[in-house]
Amino acid sequence: MPPRDQARRSYGCAVEVTLAVMGGKWKPVILYQLLEGPRRFGELRKHFGGVSQRSLTLQLRELETDGIVHRQVFAEVPPRVEYSLTEYGRTLAPVLDAMKAWGQSFRDRVERTAAAADTRLPAEATA
C-alpha cells in the first residue's frame, strides 16, 4: 500500500514527518513491542490495557498503510492475524531505543527531584 498523504503534505522539518508517521498515543509503544517480534492483535491490546479496540485498529492500519507494519492473515479457523515490523519499520529501532533511554532518564530525574523535595519538607508537613 502506498503511504498515506504524508509525502504530499508540507512540513516545516523532518521531525514533523517522523511524528506524523509514528506519533500518537499508542504508535511508539506498538512499534516498540513489535521490535521484539510478531504480535497478535489480542496480545497488543492486552499489553496496553487502556487502549480501545477501535483506537488500536486505526493506529495499526495507519502504520500498515505507511509501510511500517505488516499484517499477516493466516487461513485458519478461527482466523489468526499477526502484526510485525516491515524491513523499513525496523529502521525505527534506533529512534525507539533513544526514546526509551530518554524516557528512563527523565523518569529517574523526576523521581530524584521529588525525593529531594520530600527530604526538604518539615517533619510536621509530612505527618
C-alpha positions, 0 to 999 in steps of 0.5 A: 500500500502506498503511504498515506498523504504524508509525502504530499503534505508540507512540513516545516522539518523532518521531525514533523514527518517522523511524528506524523508517521509514528506519533500518537498515543499508542504508535511508539509503544506498538512499534516498540513491542513489535521490535521484539517480534510478531504480535497478535492483535489480542496480545497488543491490546492486552499489553496496553490495557487502556487502549480501545479496540477501535483506537488500536485498529486505526493506529495499526492500519495507519502504520500498515498503510505507511509501510511500517507494519505488516499484517499477516492473515493466516487461513485458519479457523478461527482466523489468526492475524499477526502484526510485525515490523516491515524491513523499513519499520525496523529502521525505527529501532534506533529512534525507539531505543533513544526514546526509551533511554530518554524516557528512563532518564527523565523518569529517574530525574523526576523521581530524584527531584521529588525525593529531594523535595520530600527530604526538604519538607518539615517533619510536621508537613509530612505527618 
